[in-house]
Amino acid sequence: MDQTAPGEIAVAPDFDAVRVKICGALEPGRKTALGQFMTPSPIARFMATLFDDPGRPATLLDAGAGIGSLSIAAVARLGQSTSIDAWEIDQFLRKHLEQTLELLGIEHRVHADDFITSAVQQIALASGRRYTHAILNPPYRKLNSGSVHRALLRKVGIETVNLYAAFIALAVLLMEDGGQVVAIVPRSFCNGPYYRPFRRLLLRTCSLERIHVFESRTMAFQDDGVLQENVIIKLVKAKPQGHVVVSSSNDQRLAEYSEATLPFERIVEPTDAEAFIHVPTDSLEAYGAAYPFHHSLDEIGIQVCTGPVVDFRLREHWLINPVAGSIPLLYPHHFSGGELQFPKRHKKPNALRDSEDVQGW
């Protein structure tokens, strides 16, 4: 991707070295407890380029701001008339964050308190500031169902199982209409029942404008040794949903960048009650093909339970060739080239003979 076009981000050339040094000074246990890893400058610059030109002074939210990598990139994109509210709970990082924002020479406030507590209070009381932009690399840590944070989040209609989803949901609720949220997040929110309420909140309140995929799960935060599939998303508050720009790159420096504009229906199937967000994993061109699934398992009368049959304990009931009334067993080798091939000759059985012993499984 050409990053020398209008909107190029200028970041101090030594800032990444500072980031690596500071991250190295953090105790590993403390870094894990915070659940946050600092954003490399190339990723910060790219995230900031996803903001539309505001055309007016911007109010920026940066929660879990670290040492200010994202704020630097955002100000370079949005202009010196930007004012920033940044949250950082760690005292060591906050000291460096304050120094960074002072050097920018713009209006800013650095908050030492807990972002979830502050944001819930602002939303619940309809008080405090609202924002035109948010740029986030939120912390990644599970939220226990009985935790204080989960109780606070429920007060403003947010139900989620991880800090990163809580930060994004709160940022969305703190946006003005038309406000833009750009975040780098684990891909795990895109599917699964635990993140269903979070996905519904995002898709109900925002348009999903951009998704960027890193083809290697190790490259986004390689300095910290993070093994996590991450994506960058852009949301716009209260904007009608249109097409989605999906892009991909090999690494944090955006090598072999490519993008395609896809209908929203290719990303979220309109009839999908789960609101799964389908992120391309193959070529973007191929992903534009027709969506293959149009019915849920319930609708076609199938129930699935994975893992209860321990086949080697039922060897005496194995059938290589299924017979009437036998119970089919499906293994990965039955699925090839996008098709189900059953029965199929293999060292594993194709079915189990129905019996009282088998019914227990």
URKA-V181226 format. One record per residue. N is the residue number from 1. SS is DSSP state (H for helix, E for strand, L for the rest). PSI is psi as a letter, one per 20 degrees, with the letter a starting at -180 (NA if undefined). Layout:
n=[N | N]
ss=[SS | SS]
psi=[PSI | PSI]
This chain:
n=[1 | 2 | 3 | 4 | 5 | 6 | 7 | 8 | 9 | 10 | 11 | 12 | 13 | 14 | 15 | 16 | 17 | 18 | 19 | 20 | 21 | 22 | 23 | 24 | 25 | 26 | 27 | 28 | 29 | 30 | 31 | 32 | 33 | 34 | 35 | 36 | 37 | 38 | 39 | 40 | 41 | 42 | 43 | 44 | 45 | 46 | 47 | 48 | 49 | 50 | 51 | 52 | 53 | 54 | 55 | 56 | 57 | 58 | 59 | 60 | 61 | 62 | 63 | 64 | 65 | 66 | 67 | 68 | 69 | 70 | 71 | 72 | 73 | 74 | 75 | 76 | 77 | 78 | 79 | 80 | 81 | 82 | 83 | 84 | 85 | 86 | 87 | 88 | 89 | 90 | 91 | 92 | 93 | 94 | 95 | 96 | 97 | 98 | 99 | 100 | 101 | 102 | 103 | 104 | 105 | 106 | 107 | 108 | 109 | 110 | 111 | 112 | 113 | 114 | 115 | 116 | 117 | 118 | 119 | 120 | 121 | 122 | 123 | 124 | 125 | 126 | 127 | 128 | 129 | 130 | 131 | 132 | 133 | 134 | 135 | 136 | 137 | 138 | 139 | 140 | 141 | 142 | 143 | 144 | 145 | 146 | 147 | 148 | 149 | 150 | 151 | 152 | 153 | 154 | 155 | 156 | 157 | 158 | 159 | 160 | 161 | 162 | 163 | 164 | 165 | 166 | 167 | 168 | 169 | 170 | 171 | 172 | 173 | 174 | 175 | 176 | 177 | 178 | 179 | 180 | 181 | 182 | 183 | 184 | 185 | 186 | 187 | 188 | 189 | 190 | 191 | 192 | 193 | 194 | 195 | 196 | 197 | 198 | 199 | 200 | 201 | 202 | 203 | 204 | 205 | 206 | 207 | 208 | 209 | 210 | 211 | 212 | 213 | 214 | 215 | 216 | 217 | 218 | 219 | 220 | 221 | 222 | 223 | 224 | 225 | 226 | 227 | 228 | 229 | 230 | 231 | 232 | 233 | 234 | 235 | 236 | 237 | 238 | 239 | 240 | 241 | 242 | 243 | 244 | 245 | 246 | 247 | 248 | 249 | 250 | 251 | 252 | 253 | 254 | 255 | 256 | 257 | 258 | 259 | 260 | 261 | 262 | 263 | 264 | 265 | 266 | 267 | 268 | 269 | 270 | 271 | 272 | 273 | 274 | 275 | 276 | 277 | 278 | 279 | 280 | 281 | 282 | 283 | 284 | 285 | 286 | 287 | 288 | 289 | 290 | 291 | 292 | 293 | 294 | 295 | 296 | 297 | 298 | 299 | 300 | 301 | 302 | 303 | 304 | 305 | 306 | 307 | 308 | 309 | 310 | 311 | 312 | 313 | 314 | 315 | 316 | 317 | 318 | 319 | 320 | 321 | 322 | 323 | 324 | 325 | 326 | 327 | 328 | 329 | 330 | 331 | 332 | 333 | 334 | 335 | 336 | 337 | 338 | 339 | 340 | 341 | 342 | 343 | 344 | 345 | 346 | 347 | 348 | 349 | 350 | 351 | 352 | 353 | 354 | 355 | 356 | 357 | 358 | 359 | 360 | 361]
ss=[L | L | L | L | L | L | L | L | L | L | L | L | L | L | H | H | H | H | H | H | H | H | H | H | H | L | L | H | H | H | H | H | H | H | L | L | L | L | L | L | H | H | H | H | H | H | H | H | H | L | L | L | L | L | L | L | L | L | E | E | E | E | E | L | L | L | L | L | H | H | H | H | H | H | H | H | H | H | L | L | L | L | E | E | E | E | E | L | L | L | H | H | H | H | H | H | H | H | H | H | H | H | H | H | L | L | L | E | E | E | E | L | L | L | H | H | H | H | H | H | H | H | H | H | L | L | L | L | L | L | E | E | E | E | E | E | L | L | L | L | L | E | L | L | L | L | L | H | H | H | H | H | H | H | L | L | L | L | L | L | L | E | H | H | H | H | H | H | H | H | H | H | H | L | E | E | E | E | E | E | E | E | E | E | E | E | H | H | H | H | L | L | H | H | H | H | H | H | H | H | H | H | H | H | H | E | E | E | E | E | E | E | E | E | L | L | L | L | L | L | L | H | H | H | L | L | L | L | L | E | E | E | E | E | E | E | E | L | L | L | L | L | L | E | E | E | E | E | E | L | L | L | L | L | L | L | L | E | E | E | E | E | L | H | H | H | H | L | L | L | L | L | L | L | L | L | L | L | L | L | L | L | L | H | H | H | H | L | L | L | L | L | L | L | L | L | L | L | L | L | L | L | L | L | L | L | L | L | L | L | H | H | H | H | H | H | H | E | E | L | L | L | L | L | L | L | E | E | L | L | L | H | H | H | E | E | L | L | E | E | L | L | L | L | L | L | L | L | L | L | E | E | L | L | L | H | H | H | H | L | L]
psi=[p | o | k | j | r | p | j | q | p | o | q | p | h | j | h | h | h | g | g | g | g | g | h | h | i | p | p | g | h | g | g | g | h | h | k | q | p | q | p | q | g | h | g | g | g | g | g | h | i | i | p | q | o | h | j | r | p | q | o | p | p | n | p | l | i | c | j | j | g | h | g | g | g | g | h | h | g | i | r | i | j | p | q | p | o | p | p | o | h | p | g | g | h | h | g | h | g | h | g | g | h | g | h | h | k | r | p | q | p | p | p | i | r | p | g | g | g | g | g | g | g | g | g | h | j | l | r | a | q | q | q | h | q | p | p | p | n | q | q | o | q | q | o | q | h | j | r | h | g | g | g | g | h | h | h | k | k | p | o | r | j | q | h | g | h | g | g | g | g | g | g | g | h | i | q | r | p | i | q | p | p | p | q | p | q | q | i | h | i | h | r | q | h | h | j | g | h | g | g | h | g | g | h | h | i | r | q | o | h | q | p | p | p | p | h | p | i | i | h | g | l | h | h | j | k | p | n | p | o | q | q | p | q | p | q | p | p | k | p | q | p | b | r | p | p | p | r | q | r | h | a | i | j | k | q | l | p | q | q | q | p | q | q | h | i | i | g | o | p | h | j | o | h | i | l | q | o | o | p | p | i | a | q | h | g | h | i | i | r | q | p | i | p | j | q | r | h | g | h | j | k | p | q | p | o | p | i | h | o | n | h | i | i | k | h | i | j | q | p | h | o | q | r | p | i | r | o | q | p | p | r | h | i | i | o | p | k | j | q | p | o | p | r | p | p | r | i | q | r | i | r | p | p | p | r | h | h | h | h | i | NA]
